[in-house]
Amino acid sequence: MADYRVDLDVFAGPMDLLLYLVRKEEVDIYDIHIAKITDQYIHYIEMLKSLDIDLAGDFLVMAATLMQIKSAMLLPKAEPGQVDDDDLSDPRTELIRQLLEYKKFKDAANLLDSAATEQKERFPRPDTIVQRLKPDAEPEVDIEQVSVWDLLEAFDLVCK
């Protein structure tokens, strides 16, 4: 979802950042117009001309989470005598848990990517090194095609 950017009166930037700011209560959930975000996203999808299912799924999960938080915040508060366990939880708690889990996996993916890049640079494949050092070298000889006389000739060349 890194390419999709939200443009609202109170916020302009990536959807992930909007969710983070809502979680930190730096952006008021009441100021977010979900319909406007959805319209912008539909326009974004039309511009792409091809629908990526993973991208659409990520957006739908984030939009649904924002809608759930907003609807829970809009509901009237329960009176002290009618408090249930469900009413005590902050609707943003699940979002916070999901964002922390997302961050954990994103960090792990970045760590694996950097380790793979470092490993690739540290131990390059021998074929690549040989071809780089001797681009005009003779092609390899099939060992089954080599005779004893070929070996003697090669040995003689090495000794000279």
C-alpha positions as CSV (number, residue, x, y, z in Angstrom):
1,M,0.0,0.0,0.0
2,A,3.0,2.3,-0.2
3,D,1.9,3.8,-3.5
4,Y,-1.6,4.7,-2.4
5,R,-1.8,8.2,-0.7
6,V,-4.8,9.6,1.1
7,D,-5.6,13.3,0.6
8,L,-8.0,14.7,3.3
9,D,-8.4,18.2,4.9
10,V,-6.7,17.0,8.0
11,F,-4.2,14.6,6.5
12,A,-2.3,13.9,3.3
13,G,0.0,10.9,3.0
14,P,0.1,7.1,3.0
15,M,-2.8,5.1,4.4
16,D,-0.4,3.3,6.8
17,L,0.6,6.6,8.3
18,L,-3.0,7.7,8.7
19,L,-3.7,4.5,10.7
20,Y,-0.7,5.1,12.8
21,L,-1.7,8.7,13.6
22,V,-5.3,7.6,14.4
23,R,-3.8,5.0,16.8
24,K,-1.6,7.7,18.4
25,E,-4.7,10.0,18.5
26,E,-2.8,12.7,16.6
27,V,-5.5,12.6,14.0
28,D,-9.1,12.7,15.3
29,I,-11.1,9.8,13.9
30,Y,-14.2,12.1,13.6
31,D,-12.4,14.3,11.1
32,I,-11.8,11.4,8.7
33,H,-14.2,11.1,5.9
34,I,-14.3,7.4,4.9
35,A,-16.4,8.0,1.8
36,K,-13.8,10.5,0.5
37,I,-11.0,8.0,1.1
38,T,-13.0,5.3,-0.7
39,D,-13.7,7.6,-3.6
40,Q,-10.0,8.5,-3.9
41,Y,-9.1,4.8,-3.8
42,I,-11.6,3.9,-6.5
43,H,-10.1,6.6,-8.7
44,Y,-6.6,5.3,-7.9
45,I,-7.6,1.8,-8.9
46,E,-9.1,3.1,-12.2
47,M,-5.9,4.9,-12.9
48,L,-3.9,1.6,-12.5
49,K,-6.1,-0.1,-15.2
50,S,-5.3,-3.4,-13.5
51,L,-6.6,-4.6,-10.2
52,D,-4.0,-6.1,-7.8
53,I,-6.0,-8.3,-5.5
54,D,-3.5,-8.0,-2.6
55,L,-3.5,-4.2,-2.9
56,A,-7.3,-4.1,-2.9
57,G,-7.5,-6.5,0.0
58,D,-5.0,-4.4,2.1
59,F,-7.1,-1.3,1.4
60,L,-10.4,-3.0,2.3
61,V,-8.9,-4.3,5.6
62,M,-7.7,-0.8,6.5
63,A,-10.9,0.9,5.5
64,A,-13.0,-1.6,7.4
65,T,-10.9,-1.1,10.5
66,L,-11.2,2.7,10.2
67,M,-15.0,2.3,9.8
68,Q,-15.2,0.0,12.8
69,I,-13.3,2.4,15.0
70,K,-15.3,5.4,13.8
71,S,-18.6,3.7,14.3
72,A,-17.6,2.6,17.8
73,M,-16.5,6.1,18.6
74,L,-19.8,7.5,17.4
75,L,-21.9,5.2,19.5
76,P,-23.2,6.8,22.7
77,K,-21.3,5.9,25.8
78,A,-23.0,3.3,28.1
79,E,-24.4,4.4,31.4
80,P,-22.4,3.2,34.4
81,G,-25.0,0.5,35.3
82,Q,-25.0,-1.0,31.8
83,V,-21.3,-1.6,31.3
84,D,-20.3,-4.8,29.5
85,D,-16.8,-6.2,29.0
86,D,-17.1,-5.4,25.3
87,D,-17.8,-1.8,26.0
88,L,-14.8,-1.4,28.2
89,S,-12.3,-2.1,25.4
90,D,-11.1,0.7,23.3
91,P,-12.0,0.0,19.6
92,R,-8.5,1.1,18.6
93,T,-6.9,-1.7,20.7
94,E,-7.3,-4.3,17.9
95,L,-5.9,-1.8,15.4
96,I,-2.9,-1.2,17.6
97,R,-2.3,-4.9,17.9
98,Q,-2.6,-5.3,14.1
99,L,-0.2,-2.4,13.4
100,L,2.4,-3.8,15.9
101,E,2.1,-7.2,14.2
102,Y,2.4,-5.6,10.8
103,K,5.5,-3.7,11.9
104,K,7.0,-6.9,13.3
105,F,6.6,-8.7,9.9
106,K,7.7,-5.7,7.9
107,D,10.9,-5.4,10.0
108,A,11.5,-9.2,9.6
109,A,11.1,-8.9,5.8
110,N,13.5,-6.0,5.7
111,L,16.0,-7.9,7.8
112,L,15.8,-10.9,5.5
113,D,16.1,-8.8,2.4
114,S,19.2,-7.0,3.8
115,A,20.7,-10.3,4.9
116,A,20.1,-11.8,1.5
117,T,21.7,-8.8,-0.3
118,E,24.7,-8.9,2.1
119,Q,25.1,-12.6,1.6
120,K,24.9,-12.2,-2.2
121,E,27.6,-9.5,-2.1
122,R,29.8,-11.4,0.3
123,F,29.9,-14.8,-1.4
124,P,29.4,-14.3,-5.1
125,R,28.9,-17.3,-7.3
126,P,32.2,-18.8,-8.6
127,D,30.9,-19.0,-12.2
128,T,30.4,-15.2,-12.2
129,I,33.9,-14.5,-10.9
130,V,35.6,-16.8,-13.4
131,Q,33.7,-15.3,-16.3
132,R,34.5,-11.8,-15.1
133,L,38.2,-12.6,-14.8
134,K,38.5,-14.4,-18.1
135,P,35.8,-13.4,-20.5
136,D,37.7,-14.8,-23.5
137,A,38.6,-18.1,-21.8
138,E,38.1,-21.3,-23.6
139,P,34.9,-23.2,-22.9
140,E,35.0,-26.0,-20.4
141,V,36.0,-29.4,-21.7
142,D,33.8,-32.4,-21.1
143,I,35.8,-34.7,-18.9
144,E,34.5,-37.8,-20.7
145,Q,35.9,-36.5,-24.0
146,V,39.5,-36.0,-22.6
147,S,42.1,-38.7,-23.4
148,V,45.3,-39.5,-21.6
149,W,47.2,-37.8,-24.4
150,D,45.3,-34.6,-23.9
151,L,46.3,-34.7,-20.2
152,L,49.9,-35.2,-21.1
153,E,49.8,-32.2,-23.5
154,A,48.3,-30.0,-20.8
155,F,50.9,-31.1,-18.3
156,D,53.6,-30.4,-20.8
157,L,52.2,-26.8,-21.3
158,V,52.1,-26.2,-17.6
159,C,55.7,-27.4,-17.1
160,K,57.1,-25.1,-19.8
